[in-house]
């Protein structure tokens, strides 16, 4: 046993730290308890914001969602829980991908949130619902886009780097965040990428 | 103050009028034994419930609350579960010692339990060396623990039992010295007299002021160690030794260890309330006659139980605050700190008594 304090200072330090501990537990004794009594408080139970209940696709009041059926979430999903079924339609002479069915298998989802993080349009998110018990596994396969819904007309630019005017801000922030040596070379390729992305669109 | 000996005397005379004296005493002994066993079970249930609730509250939880209102029936359910369980007979154990061990533990704690002063005139065992008797019979429990460890023929129980032996024998010294300190103040070892004296002259913890307070704190620490609880639960140490000395026990044999653990807690608290806080003696403040009258109206049993459960709460507070110590820390705490302090405290108390500095 190592000795870093003299006998008496060690003794009094010990007494002091025990008193601090006793004070802490006594305070804890009187604090409101954090236990949630689930089935009884089902009405007023509110899960915390970052809780990953199940994947949802928010729709606005006009029954429009933001999904452009790019399929990035499907590619990101490690468990193949997401299946994006899309079709090509011709709008104003341009071919465009359109979402038909967004299938989500709750049973194989591991709530890693990679899909939500990858989504360029913030079309999907996790909600707070957690009562997922069903009698049949097939009921766990959910269609997230509501029937008759369509993609919102002017989707908000999710990544400011894509839009031209916002590109400079994005560059500035990137340059600030990047280490100093990267600063000199960074702007040139970044603008190129931005313009290329614009051209592709 | 109500004197319980009126009832016991009445019962004794009633029995004498029916049967000869030897039979009367036999019947009374059986009655007392039944009362002890009943109280033992009742207090074990109360304490287990209290422990679980208080533990929960200290950890910001609610504790048991599903079985019955506020979980009141939880412990009954556990007790019935334990009664129904099979007592497993293992090969290659010392069957006789293995089965004997829980009874040693339970008998030791029942004998100590019988020494508590419940009310004025309500003592079950009361004679002139009562404190010595308590110290002696409470030490019998360690024999049971060692037997349990040895008889199980398994490494974890043996390690647990050895730790328990080292720990209990060490902390027995502190307990003995703090009790000596208080006997120095009271001048008697008879439990009923200790309490009578405190009823007349004020509680020992106030009479003995500084040395009594130091002795009380040391008793709180050593008492937890004696019960194998709290930061001193090395003999069980569920994270290292599965369950320590009672790993190989099942059913009611395990239940006896469990009961004895909680009753030892109650007994340690009861002895603390007897020698420090005045047992059944009500709180008196000199000069306030109206207040004293009100305090006298509260029955002695309520005072005793109130003080005892207060000390039990202190024990639990200590237990759920501190993490488990290592075996060398436990022994150095006792031999390097508590024992020298309680020896110095004994000298201090002797000086206080010699110069009549007590209140």
Contacts between the chains, C-beta under 8 A, distances in Angstrom:
chain1	res1	chain2	res2	distance
A	1	B	328	5.9
A	1	B	329	7.5
A	1	B	332	6.6
A	7	B	336	7.7
A	11	B	337	6.2
A	18	B	321	7.6
A	18	B	322	7.0
A	21	B	321	4.7
A	21	B	322	6.4
A	22	B	317	6.5
A	22	B	318	7.5
A	22	B	321	5.3
A	24	B	321	7.5
A	25	B	58	5.1
A	25	B	317	6.5
A	25	B	320	6.1
A	25	B	321	4.4
A	26	B	317	7.0
A	28	B	57	7.9
A	28	B	58	5.9
A	28	B	59	7.2
A	28	B	60	5.5
A	29	B	54	7.9
A	29	B	57	5.1
A	29	B	58	5.4
A	29	B	317	8.0
A	31	B	60	6.2
A	33	B	56	7.8
A	33	B	57	7.2
A	33	B	60	5.7
A	33	B	61	6.1
A	33	B	62	5.2
A	34	B	60	5.4
A	34	B	61	7.7
A	35	B	60	8.0
A	35	B	61	5.3
A	35	B	62	4.5
A	37	B	62	7.6
A	37	B	65	7.5
